Amino acid sequence: MNKMPRILLHPGFHKTGTSSIQHFLWVNREKLEPHVQLLMLRHLKPVTSLVHNFSRTGNPLVLLDLSERLDTLLSQLPFDGRDILVSCEALCGHLPGWPNVDTYAAAPVTVSYVANYLAEHFGAIETKVVLTTRERSSWLFSAYRHHLKGHRLRMDFDEFAAAYSPAADFAPIVDALRSELGDVVTTLPLEDTKCHALGPGGALLDAFGIDPSGFTPVGKGNTGPNEALWREFLTINRSGLSDEEVIAAKDALADETQLGGWRTA
């Protein structure tokens, strides 16, 4: 008889070391395999497309098909009693600053839904939710640079920081999730994870009670554009080019500078 698993959920936040964590998990997937079944964005895209839609619209009807999509996903996952480890910041919705997304208001709804669904589906004996966080000003600047590449953001950084400063206060979202899920919700600051011998990925495994000794460390990835490059992106975004020409120009610059490093999905 299979033992009952734990649900180990890392649903974000964006720009808090998530790419480093997921690259670490993927590089070490064979070492993790005896202990956990690993789910990341590459597995969850049909689910996260609904979550993204909900974060843009706030319309609860968008989530009506969420359980069906989770059913379909998990029907393809052979359950054998291992813990289920999910790392995917898209479960919080879009990164605030995306068009029509000002905050993480969607996250308490979507993360608690997925956590409860997985616990019920697998008959889990325990659920742990770890949210990685980051110091406010550092997070805002990282989010700003990400959006300069990701869409046609025309704001300068001071304008962006003023508009999206509330999104950098993670405490209300964490509190809302704790009200839904209880004390199983904890936080892990990026500033602390950087001090771990294996970086953010090793720190996350420690938080979940998984010994990462002997795992392969990884470097940084998806670090965002440097100052010269993000200023070029801003100039392009503010130019008279068409949207299609803007995308092409920024893609060419990103390719030229090898922006982003490795990615996990």
Phi and psi restraints in degrees (value plus and minus 20) as a CYANA .aco file:
   2 ASN   PHI     -88.8   -48.8
   2 ASN   PSI     120.4   160.4
   3 LYS   PHI     -94.3   -54.3
   3 LYS   PSI     138.4   178.4
   4 MET   PHI     -98.4   -58.4
   4 MET   PSI     113.6   153.6
   5 PRO   PHI    -106.6   -66.6
   5 PRO   PSI     153.7   193.7
   6 ARG   PHI    -121.5   -81.5
   6 ARG   PSI     129.7   169.7
   7 ILE   PHI    -120.9   -80.9
   7 ILE   PSI      96.8   136.8
   8 LEU   PHI    -133.4   -93.4
   8 LEU   PSI      86.2   126.2
   9 LEU   PHI    -137.0   -97.0
   9 LEU   PSI     102.1   142.1
  10 HIS   PHI    -138.7   -98.7
  10 HIS   PSI      72.8   112.8
  11 PRO   PHI    -119.4   -79.4
  11 PRO   PSI      -1.4    38.6
  12 GLY   PHI     110.9   150.9
  12 GLY   PSI    -186.4  -146.4
  13 PHE   PHI    -109.2   -69.2
  13 PHE   PSI     147.1   187.1
  14 HIS   PHI     -79.8   -39.8
  14 HIS   PSI     135.3   175.3
  15 LYS   PHI      40.3    80.3
  15 LYS   PSI      12.7    52.7
  16 THR   PHI    -145.7  -105.7
  16 THR   PSI      10.4    50.4
  17 GLY   PHI      70.6   110.6
  17 GLY   PSI      -8.3    31.7
  18 THR   PHI     -84.7   -44.7
  18 THR   PSI     -60.1   -20.1
  19 SER   PHI     -84.3   -44.3
  19 SER   PSI     -61.4   -21.4
  20 SER   PHI     -82.0   -42.0
  20 SER   PSI     -64.5   -24.5
  21 ILE   PHI     -80.0   -40.0
  21 ILE   PSI     -67.8   -27.8
  22 GLN   PHI     -89.7   -49.7
  22 GLN   PSI     -55.1   -15.1
  23 HIS   PHI     -84.8   -44.8
  23 HIS   PSI     -61.2   -21.2
  24 PHE   PHI     -80.6   -40.6
  24 PHE   PSI     -65.3   -25.3
  25 LEU   PHI     -83.6   -43.6
  25 LEU   PSI     -60.4   -20.4
  26 TRP   PHI     -91.0   -51.0
  26 TRP   PSI     -62.4   -22.4
  27 VAL   PHI     -81.4   -41.4
  27 VAL   PSI     -54.4   -14.4
  28 ASN   PHI    -122.6   -82.6
  28 ASN   PSI       1.6    41.6
  29 ARG   PHI     -81.9   -41.9
  29 ARG   PSI     -53.6   -13.6
  30 GLU   PHI     -88.9   -48.9
  30 GLU   PSI     -53.9   -13.9
  31 LYS   PHI     -93.8   -53.8
  31 LYS   PSI     -49.3    -9.3
  32 LEU   PHI     -99.1   -59.1
  32 LEU   PSI     -45.0    -5.0
  33 GLU   PHI     -72.1   -32.1
  33 GLU   PSI     -60.4   -20.4
  34 PRO   PHI     -85.8   -45.8
  34 PRO   PSI     -37.1     2.9
  35 HIS   PHI    -128.3   -88.3
  35 HIS   PSI     -56.2   -16.2
  36 VAL   PHI    -159.7  -119.7
  36 VAL   PSI     135.3   175.3
  37 GLN   PHI    -117.9   -77.9
  37 GLN   PSI     102.3   142.3
  38 LEU   PHI    -118.6   -78.6
  38 LEU   PSI     109.0   149.0
  39 LEU   PHI    -145.8  -105.8
  39 LEU   PSI     108.7   148.7
  40 MET   PHI    -155.8  -115.8
  40 MET   PSI    -189.6  -149.6
  41 LEU   PHI     -75.5   -35.5
  41 LEU   PSI     -59.2   -19.2
  42 ARG   PHI     -76.2   -36.2
  42 ARG   PSI     -47.5    -7.5
  43 HIS   PHI    -112.1   -72.1
  43 HIS   PSI     -44.2    -4.2
  44 LEU   PHI    -126.1   -86.1
  44 LEU   PSI     -11.8    28.2
  45 LYS   PHI     -76.6   -36.6
  45 LYS   PSI     -60.0   -20.0
  46 PRO   PHI     -82.8   -42.8
  46 PRO   PSI     -49.8    -9.8
  47 VAL   PHI     -96.6   -56.6
  47 VAL   PSI     -67.1   -27.1
  48 THR   PHI     -90.1   -50.1
  48 THR   PSI     -42.2    -2.2
  49 SER   PHI     -83.3   -43.3
  49 SER   PSI     -57.6   -17.6
  50 LEU   PHI     -90.3   -50.3
  50 LEU   PSI     -60.6   -20.6
  51 VAL   PHI     -81.8   -41.8
  51 VAL   PSI     -63.4   -23.4
  52 HIS   PHI     -80.9   -40.9
  52 HIS   PSI     -62.9   -22.9
  53 ASN   PHI     -80.7   -40.7
  53 ASN   PSI     -63.8   -23.8
  54 PHE   PHI     -83.7   -43.7
  54 PHE   PSI     -59.2   -19.2
  55 SER   PHI     -86.7   -46.7
  55 SER   PSI     -47.5    -7.5
  56 ARG   PHI    -100.3   -60.3
  56 ARG   PSI     -55.9   -15.9
  57 THR   PHI    -126.9   -86.9
  57 THR   PSI     -48.7    -8.7
  58 GLY   PHI      50.3    90.3
  58 GLY   PSI     -10.4    29.6
  59 ASN   PHI    -105.9   -65.9
  59 ASN   PSI      92.9   132.9
  60 PRO   PHI     -83.6   -43.6
  60 PRO   PSI     -41.6    -1.6
  61 LEU   PHI     -83.4   -43.4
  61 LEU   PSI     -44.4    -4.4
  62 VAL   PHI     -80.3   -40.3
  62 VAL   PSI     -49.3    -9.3
  63 LEU   PHI    -108.5   -68.5
  63 LEU   PSI     -17.3    22.7
  64 LEU   PHI     -80.5   -40.5
  64 LEU   PSI     -51.4   -11.4
  65 ASP   PHI    -113.1   -73.1
  65 ASP   PSI     -15.2    24.8
  66 LEU   PHI     -85.6   -45.6
  66 LEU   PSI     -62.9   -22.9
  67 SER   PHI     -85.5   -45.5
  67 SER   PSI     -56.4   -16.4
  68 GLU   PHI     -84.5   -44.5
  68 GLU   PSI     -61.1   -21.1
  69 ARG   PHI     -88.4   -48.4
  69 ARG   PSI     -56.3   -16.3
  70 LEU   PHI     -87.1   -47.1
  70 LEU   PSI     -60.3   -20.3
  71 ASP   PHI     -76.6   -36.6
  71 ASP   PSI     -67.8   -27.8
  72 THR   PHI     -81.8   -41.8
  72 THR   PSI     -65.2   -25.2
  73 LEU   PHI     -79.4   -39.4
  73 LEU   PSI     -70.0   -30.0
  74 LEU   PHI     -96.4   -56.4
  74 LEU   PSI     -38.7     1.3
  75 SER   PHI     -87.3   -47.3
  75 SER   PSI     -39.6     0.4
  76 GLN   PHI    -115.0   -75.0
  76 GLN   PSI     -17.0    23.0
  77 LEU   PHI    -131.1   -91.1
  77 LEU   PSI      88.6   128.6
  78 PRO   PHI     -88.0   -48.0
  78 PRO   PSI      96.6   136.6
  79 PHE   PHI    -100.3   -60.3
  79 PHE   PSI     104.7   144.7
  80 ASP   PHI    -152.6  -112.6
  80 ASP   PSI      -4.7    35.3
  81 GLY   PHI      75.5   115.5
  81 GLY   PSI     -29.8    10.2
  82 ARG   PHI     -88.5   -48.5
  82 ARG   PSI     136.9   176.9
  83 ASP   PHI     -82.4   -42.4
  83 ASP   PSI     133.0   173.0
  84 ILE   PHI    -125.6   -85.6
  84 ILE   PSI      95.1   135.1
  85 LEU   PHI    -130.4   -90.4
  85 LEU   PSI      98.4   138.4
  86 VAL   PHI    -136.5   -96.5
  86 VAL   PSI     103.5   143.5
  87 SER   PHI    -148.3  -108.3
  87 SER   PSI      89.6   129.6
  88 CYS   PHI    -184.8  -144.8
  88 CYS   PSI      84.5   124.5
  89 GLU   PHI     -89.2   -49.2
  89 GLU   PSI     -37.5     2.5
  90 ALA   PHI     -86.0   -46.0
  90 ALA   PSI     -34.9     5.1
  91 LEU   PHI     -88.3   -48.3
  91 LEU   PSI     -33.9     6.1
  92 CYS   PHI    -107.6   -67.6
  92 CYS   PSI     -23.3    16.7
  93 GLY   PHI      78.7   118.7
  93 GLY   PSI    -180.4  -140.4
  94 HIS   PHI     -94.9   -54.9
  94 HIS   PSI     134.8   174.8
  95 LEU   PHI     -83.6   -43.6
  95 LEU   PSI     104.2   144.2
  96 PRO   PHI     -73.7   -33.7
  96 PRO   PSI     121.7   161.7
  97 GLY   PHI      88.6   128.6
  97 GLY   PSI     -38.9     1.1
  98 TRP   PHI     -86.3   -46.3
  98 TRP   PSI     128.5   168.5
  99 PRO   PHI     -70.2   -30.2
  99 PRO   PSI     108.7   148.7
 100 ASN   PHI      51.2    91.2
 100 ASN   PSI      -5.4    34.6
 101 VAL   PHI    -147.2  -107.2
 101 VAL   PSI      86.6   126.6
 102 ASP   PHI    -118.5   -78.5
 102 ASP   PSI     -47.2    -7.2
 103 THR   PHI    -164.6  -124.6
 103 THR   PSI    -196.9  -156.9
 104 TYR   PHI    -115.8   -75.8
 104 TYR   PSI      10.8    50.8
 105 ALA   PHI     -78.2   -38.2
 105 ALA   PSI     -48.2    -8.2
 106 ALA   PHI     -93.6   -53.6
 106 ALA   PSI     -44.7    -4.7
 107 ALA   PHI     -79.8   -39.8
 107 ALA   PSI     -64.7   -24.7
 108 PRO   PHI     -78.7   -38.7
 108 PRO   PSI     -53.7   -13.7
 109 VAL   PHI     -92.2   -52.2
 109 VAL   PSI     -71.1   -31.1
 110 THR   PHI     -94.0   -54.0
 110 THR   PSI     -61.2   -21.2
 111 VAL   PHI     -88.1   -48.1
 111 VAL   PSI     -63.5   -23.5
 112 SER   PHI     -85.6   -45.6
 112 SER   PSI     -56.0   -16.0
 113 TYR   PHI     -80.6   -40.6
 113 TYR   PSI     -70.3   -30.3
 114 VAL   PHI     -85.6   -45.6
 114 VAL   PSI     -62.1   -22.1
 115 ALA   PHI     -81.0   -41.0
 115 ALA   PSI     -66.4   -26.4
 116 ASN   PHI     -87.6   -47.6
 116 ASN   PSI     -59.2   -19.2
 117 TYR   PHI     -81.0   -41.0
 117 TYR   PSI     -68.7   -28.7
 118 LEU   PHI     -83.4   -43.4
 118 LEU   PSI     -60.8   -20.8
 119 ALA   PHI     -82.1   -42.1
 119 ALA   PSI     -61.9   -21.9
 120 GLU   PHI     -90.9   -50.9
 120 GLU   PSI     -62.3   -22.3
 121 HIS   PHI     -81.1   -41.1
 121 HIS   PSI     -63.5   -23.5
 122 PHE   PHI    -116.0   -76.0
 122 PHE   PSI     -20.1    19.9
 123 GLY   PHI      38.9    78.9
 123 GLY   PSI      23.7    63.7
 124 ALA   PHI     -85.6   -45.6
 124 ALA   PSI     124.0   164.0
 125 ILE   PHI    -104.2   -64.2
 125 ILE   PSI     -38.3     1.7
 126 GLU   PHI    -180.0  -140.0
 126 GLU   PSI     125.1   165.1
 127 THR   PHI    -144.1  -104.1
 127 THR   PSI     114.1   154.1
 128 LYS   PHI    -145.4  -105.4
 128 LYS   PSI     112.2   152.2
 129 VAL   PHI    -141.3  -101.3
 129 VAL   PSI      98.9   138.9
 130 VAL   PHI    -135.3   -95.3
 130 VAL   PSI     101.4   141.4
 131 LEU   PHI    -126.3   -86.3
 131 LEU   PSI      97.6   137.6
 132 THR   PHI     -98.1   -58.1
 132 THR   PSI     120.5   160.5
 133 THR   PHI    -146.8  -106.8
 133 THR   PSI     159.5   199.5
 134 ARG   PHI    -177.7  -137.7
 134 ARG   PSI     130.3   170.3
 135 GLU   PHI     -77.8   -37.8
 135 GLU   PSI     121.2   161.2
 136 ARG   PHI     -73.0   -33.0
 136 ARG   PSI     -77.4   -37.4
 137 SER   PHI     -85.3   -45.3
 137 SER   PSI     -58.3   -18.3
 138 SER   PHI     -83.9   -43.9
 138 SER   PSI     -62.0   -22.0
 139 TRP   PHI     -84.2   -44.2
 139 TRP   PSI     -64.7   -24.7
 140 LEU   PHI     -80.7   -40.7
 140 LEU   PSI     -62.4   -22.4
 141 PHE   PHI     -88.0   -48.0
 141 PHE   PSI     -58.8   -18.8
 142 SER   PHI     -85.8   -45.8
 142 SER   PSI     -63.3   -23.3
 143 ALA   PHI     -82.5   -42.5
 143 ALA   PSI     -61.0   -21.0
 144 TYR   PHI     -80.0   -40.0
 144 TYR   PSI     -69.4   -29.4
 145 ARG   PHI     -83.3   -43.3
 145 ARG   PSI     -57.6   -17.6
 146 HIS   PHI     -80.5   -40.5
 146 HIS   PSI     -64.9   -24.9
 147 HIS   PHI     -91.5   -51.5
 147 HIS   PSI     -49.2    -9.2
 148 LEU   PHI     -79.1   -39.1
 148 LEU   PSI     -56.2   -16.2
 149 LYS   PHI    -101.5   -61.5
 149 LYS   PSI     -58.1   -18.1
 150 GLY   PHI     -96.1   -56.1
 150 GLY   PSI     -49.3    -9.3
 151 HIS   PHI    -174.1  -134.1
 151 HIS   PSI    -194.2  -154.2
 152 ARG   PHI    -109.5   -69.5
 152 ARG   PSI      42.7    82.7
 153 LEU   PHI     -93.7   -53.7
 153 LEU   PSI     107.1   147.1
 154 ARG   PHI    -128.9   -88.9
 154 ARG   PSI     -25.4    14.6
 155 MET   PHI     -89.9   -49.9
 155 MET   PSI     129.3   169.3
 156 ASP   PHI    -101.9   -61.9
 156 ASP   PSI     152.9   192.9
 157 PHE   PHI     -83.3   -43.3
 157 PHE   PSI     -59.9   -19.9
 158 ASP   PHI     -81.6   -41.6
 158 ASP   PSI     -59.7   -19.7
 159 GLU   PHI     -85.0   -45.0
 159 GLU   PSI     -64.4   -24.4
 160 PHE   PHI     -81.7   -41.7
 160 PHE   PSI     -66.6   -26.6
 161 ALA   PHI     -81.9   -41.9
 161 ALA   PSI     -59.0   -19.0
 162 ALA   PHI     -86.3   -46.3
 162 ALA   PSI     -60.0   -20.0
 163 ALA   PHI     -92.9   -52.9
 163 ALA   PSI     -55.4   -15.4
 164 TYR   PHI    -135.3   -95.3
 164 TYR   PSI      -6.0    34.0
 165 SER   PHI     -74.9   -34.9
 165 SER   PSI     -60.5   -20.5
 166 PRO   PHI     -80.0   -40.0
 166 PRO   PSI     -49.8    -9.8
 167 ALA   PHI     -88.2   -48.2
 167 ALA   PSI     -42.3    -2.3
 168 ALA   PHI    -102.2   -62.2
 168 ALA   PSI     -24.7    15.3
 169 ASP   PHI    -113.4   -73.4
 169 ASP   PSI      76.4   116.4
 170 PHE   PHI     -97.8   -57.8
 170 PHE   PSI     -38.2     1.8
 171 ALA   PHI     -76.8   -36.8
 171 ALA   PSI     -64.5   -24.5
 172 PRO   PHI     -82.6   -42.6
 172 PRO   PSI     -54.2   -14.2
 173 ILE   PHI     -90.7   -50.7
 173 ILE   PSI     -62.5   -22.5
 174 VAL   PHI     -81.2   -41.2
 174 VAL   PSI     -63.9   -23.9
 175 ASP   PHI     -82.6   -42.6
 175 ASP   PSI     -60.9   -20.9
 176 ALA   PHI     -84.4   -44.4
 176 ALA   PSI     -59.0   -19.0
 177 LEU   PHI     -87.5   -47.5
 177 LEU   PSI     -58.3   -18.3
 178 ARG   PHI     -84.9   -44.9
 178 ARG   PSI     -53.2   -13.2
 179 SER   PHI     -87.3   -47.3
 179 SER   PSI     -46.8    -6.8
 180 GLU   PHI    -107.2   -67.2
 180 GLU   PSI     -57.9   -17.9
 181 LEU   PHI    -134.9   -94.9
 181 LEU   PSI     -36.1     3.9
 182 GLY   PHI      72.7   112.7
 182 GLY   PSI    -183.4  -143.4
 183 ASP   PHI     -94.0   -54.0
 183 ASP   PSI     -16.9    23.1
 184 VAL   PHI     -89.0   -49.0
 184 VAL   PSI     -32.4     7.6
 185 VAL   PHI    -109.8   -69.8
 185 VAL   PSI     101.9   141.9
 186 THR   PHI    -150.8  -110.8
 186 THR   PSI     147.8   187.8
 187 THR   PHI    -140.6  -100.6
 187 THR   PSI     135.8   175.8
 188 LEU   PHI    -160.6  -120.6
 188 LEU   PSI      80.4   120.4
 189 PRO   PHI     -86.7   -46.7
 189 PRO   PSI     119.2   159.2
 190 LEU   PHI     -76.2   -36.2
 190 LEU   PSI     -58.4   -18.4
 191 GLU   PHI     -81.1   -41.1
 191 GLU   PSI     -50.4   -10.4
 192 ASP   PHI    -101.5   -61.5
 192 ASP   PSI     -57.9   -17.9
 193 THR   PHI     -85.4   -45.4
 193 THR   PSI     -48.2    -8.2
 194 LYS   PHI     -86.1   -46.1
 194 LYS   PSI     -39.6     0.4
 195 CYS   PHI    -104.3   -64.3
 195 CYS   PSI     -30.5     9.5
 196 HIS   PHI     -92.0   -52.0
 196 HIS   PSI     123.1   163.1
 197 ALA   PHI     -76.9   -36.9
 197 ALA   PSI     -50.5   -10.5
 198 LEU   PHI    -127.2   -87.2
 198 LEU   PSI      -5.5    34.5
 199 GLY   PHI      54.9    94.9
 199 GLY   PSI    -185.3  -145.3
 200 PRO   PHI     -76.4   -36.4
 200 PRO   PSI     -58.0   -18.0
 201 GLY   PHI     -84.2   -44.2
 201 GLY   PSI     -63.9   -23.9
 202 GLY   PHI     -84.3   -44.3
 202 GLY   PSI     -58.8   -18.8
 203 ALA   PHI     -84.1   -44.1
 203 ALA   PSI     -59.0   -19.0
 204 LEU   PHI     -84.2   -44.2
 204 LEU   PSI     -65.2   -25.2
 205 LEU   PHI     -81.0   -41.0
 205 LEU   PSI     -61.2   -21.2
 206 ASP   PHI     -77.8   -37.8
 206 ASP   PSI     -63.1   -23.1
 207 ALA   PHI     -82.8   -42.8
 207 ALA   PSI     -49.7    -9.7
 208 PHE   PHI    -109.5   -69.5
 208 PHE   PSI     -19.7    20.3
 209 GLY   PHI      58.7    98.7
 209 GLY   PSI       5.8    45.8
 210 ILE   PHI    -129.7   -89.7
 210 ILE   PSI     104.4   144.4
 211 ASP   PHI     -95.6   -55.6
 211 ASP   PSI      96.8   136.8
 212 PRO   PHI    -111.3   -71.3
 212 PRO   PSI      -7.1    32.9
 213 SER   PHI     -77.7   -37.7
 213 SER   PSI     113.9   153.9
 214 GLY   PHI      64.2   104.2
 214 GLY   PSI     -19.8    20.2
 215 PHE   PHI     -97.8   -57.8
 215 PHE   PSI     138.1   178.1
 216 THR   PHI    -105.2   -65.2
 216 THR   PSI     104.1   144.1
 217 PRO   PHI     -93.3   -53.3
 217 PRO   PSI     139.9   179.9
 218 VAL   PHI    -147.7  -107.7
 218 VAL   PSI     141.9   181.9
 219 GLY   PHI    -108.6   -68.6
 219 GLY   PSI    -180.0  -140.0
 220 LYS   PHI    -108.7   -68.7
 220 LYS   PSI     131.7   171.7
 221 GLY   PHI    -170.4  -130.4
 221 GLY   PSI     140.7   180.7
 222 ASN   PHI      32.9    72.9
 222 ASN   PSI      25.2    65.2
 223 THR   PHI    -100.2   -60.2
 223 THR   PSI     -30.3     9.7
 224 GLY   PHI      68.3   108.3
 224 GLY   PSI     145.6   185.6
 225 PRO   PHI     -92.8   -52.8
 225 PRO   PSI     127.6   167.6
 226 ASN   PHI     -94.0   -54.0
 226 ASN   PSI     158.5   198.5
 227 GLU   PHI     -81.2   -41.2
 227 GLU   PSI     -64.8   -24.8
 228 ALA   PHI     -81.5   -41.5
 228 ALA   PSI     -60.6   -20.6
 229 LEU   PHI     -92.5   -52.5
 229 LEU   PSI     -62.5   -22.5
 230 TRP   PHI     -88.4   -48.4
 230 TRP   PSI     -48.7    -8.7
 231 ARG   PHI     -88.5   -48.5
 231 ARG   PSI     -55.0   -15.0
 232 GLU   PHI     -85.9   -45.9
 232 GLU   PSI     -60.6   -20.6
 233 PHE   PHI     -80.0   -40.0
 233 PHE   PSI     -63.4   -23.4
 234 LEU   PHI     -82.3   -42.3
 234 LEU   PSI     -62.3   -22.3
 235 THR   PHI     -80.7   -40.7
 235 THR   PSI     -63.8   -23.8
 236 ILE   PHI     -84.0   -44.0
 236 ILE   PSI     -63.9   -23.9
 237 ASN   PHI     -80.8   -40.8
 237 ASN   PSI     -53.0   -13.0
 238 ARG   PHI    -109.6   -69.6
 238 ARG   PSI     -21.3    18.7
 239 SER   PHI     -96.7   -56.7
 239 SER   PSI     156.2   196.2
 240 GLY   PHI    -107.6   -67.6
 240 GLY   PSI     -11.4    28.6
 241 LEU   PHI     -85.2   -45.2
 241 LEU   PSI     133.9   173.9
 242 SER   PHI     -88.8   -48.8
 242 SER   PSI     144.5   184.5
 243 ASP   PHI     -78.8   -38.8
 243 ASP   PSI     -60.0   -20.0
 244 GLU   PHI     -85.5   -45.5
 244 GLU   PSI     -60.1   -20.1
 245 GLU   PHI     -88.1   -48.1
 245 GLU   PSI     -54.3   -14.3
 246 VAL   PHI     -83.5   -43.5
 246 VAL   PSI     -66.3   -26.3
 247 ILE   PHI     -79.4   -39.4
 247 ILE   PSI     -65.8   -25.8
 248 ALA   PHI     -83.9   -43.9
 248 ALA   PSI     -61.4   -21.4
 249 ALA   PHI     -85.6   -45.6
 249 ALA   PSI     -61.3   -21.3
 250 LYS   PHI     -91.7   -51.7
 250 LYS   PSI     -57.3   -17.3
 251 ASP   PHI     -82.4   -42.4
 251 ASP   PSI     -60.6   -20.6
 252 ALA   PHI     -83.8   -43.8
 252 ALA   PSI     -61.5   -21.5
 253 LEU   PHI     -85.2   -45.2
 253 LEU   PSI     -62.0   -22.0
 254 ALA   PHI     -83.5   -43.5
 254 ALA   PSI     -61.2   -21.2
 255 ASP   PHI     -84.9   -44.9
 255 ASP   PSI     -60.9   -20.9
 256 GLU   PHI     -83.2   -43.2
 256 GLU   PSI     -56.5   -16.5
 257 THR   PHI    -118.9   -78.9
 257 THR   PSI     -19.9    20.1
 258 GLN   PHI      36.4    76.4
 258 GLN   PSI      22.9    62.9
 259 LEU   PHI     -81.8   -41.8
 259 LEU   PSI     117.9   157.9
 260 GLY   PHI      82.0   122.0
 260 GLY   PSI     -45.1    -5.1
 261 GLY   PHI      41.9    81.9
 261 GLY   PSI    -167.7  -127.7
 262 TRP   PHI     -94.5   -54.5
 262 TRP   PSI     138.4   178.4
 263 ARG   PHI    -155.6  -115.6
 263 ARG   PSI     138.7   178.7
 264 THR   PHI    -124.5   -84.5
 264 THR   PSI     -27.3    12.7
